[in-house]
Each structure stands twice: as structure tokens, then as C-alpha cells.
Amino acid sequence: MYAEVSGKLNAGDKAVLNSPRFPSTSGSCLQFYYHMFGATIGTLNVYVTYSSFWRTKVWSKSGNQSNSWNIAQVSFSSFVSYNVSRFE
């Protein structure tokens, strides 16, 4: 997913990516690349949703992270089905 954020944005604008639902797991690793460059880049959060009322932030990065692609790896487990509910 690519979201151009150097143009005019309104406060609270978000680009959201949701995954399909996955079965419970004793250990999973979510791996992705991110590129966050610029003085006003903001924050990227990644959430996992376990049910309609239980969502957990599993990763977050804020501010300028250099003009390059960086890799992130997040390990987690879940006793119930889940989805990577939000990259925002």
C-alpha cells in the first residue's frame, strides 16, 4: 500500500489496510516494510483485532525514519481468530 501524504490533508485523514481473518496461533510474525520520510510524517500504527470489541496496537513508529525503506517484524500469539485490522 502506498499513501502519498505530501499534499493537502485534513486533520484525522487516514489510509487503512485490513487483512483477511486468520485462525488462532501460538506464534505468528508479521513482517512489513515502511518508508517514513519528512519533518511532518506523523505516526504509523499497526493493530490486531481479535473480536469486535478487542483491538490491540502491536507496533507504532513516529517521525522521520530516514529516506529509505525499513523492515519491521512483530511477533504475537492469539487464542482466537484475528486479523491485522489496521495499518494507519
C-alpha positions in Angstrom: 0.0 0.0 0.0 1.3 3.5 -0.8 -0.2 6.6 0.6 1.0 10.0 -0.6 1.0 12.4 2.3 2.9 15.4 1.0 -0.2 17.0 -0.5 -3.0 18.7 1.3 -4.5 16.6 4.0 -7.2 17.2 6.6 -6.7 16.5 10.3 -7.6 12.9 11.0 -7.2 11.7 7.4 -6.2 8.0 7.4 -5.3 5.3 4.9 -6.4 2.0 6.3 -5.4 -1.5 5.2 -7.2 -4.6 6.7 -6.1 -8.2 6.3 -8.4 -11.3 6.0 -9.2 -13.2 9.2 -6.6 -15.8 10.3 -7.1 -18.8 12.7 -5.7 -18.7 16.3 -2.0 -19.2 16.5 0.6 -20.0 19.2 3.0 -17.7 17.5 3.0 -15.5 14.3 5.3 -13.0 12.9 4.0 -10.0 10.9 6.7 -8.6 8.7 6.4 -5.5 6.5 8.4 -2.6 5.1 7.7 1.1 5.7 9.0 4.4 4.4 8.5 7.4 6.6 10.5 10.4 5.5 9.9 14.1 6.2 9.6 16.6 9.0 5.8 16.2 9.3 5.4 12.5 8.5 3.3 11.7 11.6 2.8 8.2 13.0 2.2 4.7 11.6 0.3 2.3 13.8 -0.4 -1.4 13.3 -3.3 -3.0 15.2 -4.5 -6.6 15.5 -8.2 -7.2 16.1 -9.3 -10.3 18.0 -13.1 -9.6 18.2 -15.5 -6.8 17.5 -14.5 -5.2 20.8 -10.9 -6.2 21.4 -8.2 -4.4 19.3 -4.5 -4.1 20.3 -1.8 -1.9 19.0 1.1 -4.2 18.2 3.5 -1.7 16.6 4.0 2.1 16.2 6.6 4.4 14.8 6.6 8.2 14.7 8.5 10.9 12.9 11.2 10.9 10.3 12.8 7.4 9.9 15.2 8.4 7.0 14.7 8.4 3.3 14.8 4.6 2.9 12.6 1.5 3.3 12.9 -0.1 6.7 11.7 -3.5 7.8 9.5 -4.2 10.8 8.8 -7.5 12.5 6.1 -8.0 15.1 5.6 -11.3 16.9 2.4 -12.1 18.7 0.1 -15.0 19.6 -3.7 -15.3 19.7 -6.0 -17.8 21.3 -8.8 -16.8 19.0 -9.0 -15.9 15.3 -7.7 -12.5 14.4 -6.9 -10.1 11.6 -4.3 -7.4 11.1 -7.0 -4.8 11.3 -5.3 -1.5 10.7 -2.2 0.0 9.3 -3.0 3.6 9.9 
